[in-house]
Amino acid sequence: MHVEWQGDRKLLGDDVKQHFERELTRLGLDPSKFLVEVRRGPDLPGAHGLHAIRYLVYVIDLEHPDRDTWTLRGGHGENWIAQLAKHLVVSLARRERWPAFSSDWTDKTLIASVKFYPAKDNTVEGWPMSVC
């Protein structure tokens, strides 16, 4: 099954949608349990064409409606899929409840499999590497 896409979903190419669904699957999550709503925002001042387009992505976990909706920024220079993956990994680690992973996966294996790009001060956008 696939993610349910709503709103201005045509702003995202099929490749982006497939990448998002693969990322959820890689994290052990079922894409069909997620709803994504895309809303176009105001264009970036001074930019033209595709570089000007900005949008918000709202990701809802349908299996756990009590959880907050993730709101992420999209557009040129933004990587909302990586933003969400980072939030999911940290969120799952804090809960110490891993969803439906094969038994040979461990917390460290999962966390190490997510691509983080550390800053020069050995943090990930201000987060100590030990959290990741």
N, C-alpha and C positions, 0 to 999 in steps of 0.2 A: 504494500500500500504506500501511498505518497502523502506528503504534507498537503494540507488544504490551504490553497493560496487565495487571498481575497484582496479587495481594494485595487490600488494601482499596480497590480502584479505584473503588468506588461512592461513596467520600467525595468524589470529584471529579465535577463535573458534565460533561456532554458539551461544554459551551462551553469549559471549562478544557482538556479533552483536545484539542479542535480548535485552540484557541489555541496549545498546545504544539506540535502538529504543524505548524501554519503557521509558527511561529517557527523550527523546524528547517529547513523548506523555504526560508524566507527567507534563512537562513544557508548555503544550498547543500547541506544534508545530507538524506539520504533517511530519512524517518521510519520506514520498515520495518526499518531497521538498528539500531533502538533498542528496548530493553525497559525498561519503567518499572514498578517495584514500589512500591506505596503501603502503608505500615504506620501504623496509628493509634497515637498516643502517649497519654500521660496527659492528661486534660483540664486546661486552664489553671485554676489555683485561683482561686476567686472569680468566675469568669465563668460565664455561663449560655447555653444554646442553642448556636447555631452559633458564637458567639464563643468558646466553651470548647474546641472541637475543635482538636486539634493532630495533626499527622502528619509522618512522614518520607517523602521521595520518593527512591528509589534509581534512578538513571538509568545504564543499562549500554549501552555502544557495542558492539553485537554484531559489527560489522565489524572491530573492533579489541579483542578480548578481553584483550589484554595491558595495556590502559589501565585506570587505576583507575576504580571506580564512583563517580559523583558522588552525594553524600548531601546532600540539601537539606531545609530546614524548610518545612512548609506549615501553613496554618491562617490564622485571622483576623490581618490585618496583615502577613503574610508573602507575598512574591511569588517563589515558587520558580522560575517560568519566567524572570523577569528575572535572578535569581541565576545560573541555568544559562547564559543567553545571554551574560552578562558573562564567565563562566568559559570558555565556548567561544571567544569572540572573542579573549580574551587567549591562550588555549592555542593557537589556530590561528596567531595572530600570532607567538608565540614559535617555533613550529615552522617558520614561513615556508613552510608547505605548505597551500595553499588547495584544498579539495575542489571539483571539478566546477563551478566558476563560469563563467558566460559570459565570453567574452574581453574584453568591455568593462568588466568589474568590476575595480576596483583595490583594494588593501588599504585605502586611505583611504576609498573609497566604502563598502566593507563595514562598516568600523568606525564610520563616521559614521552609518550607517543604523540602528545599534542605539541604542535610547533609553537614555541615561544621565542621571541627575539629579544634577548636581554639588552638593556641599555648599558652604557659604559660603566655605570656604577653598580653593575651586577644585580639590577632589579628588572622586573618586567613592568614597565609603565608605573613605577613607584611601588611595586609589590616585591618584597624580598623573594629571592629565588627559592628559599626553603618552603614557602607557601606552595609553590608550583611543583 
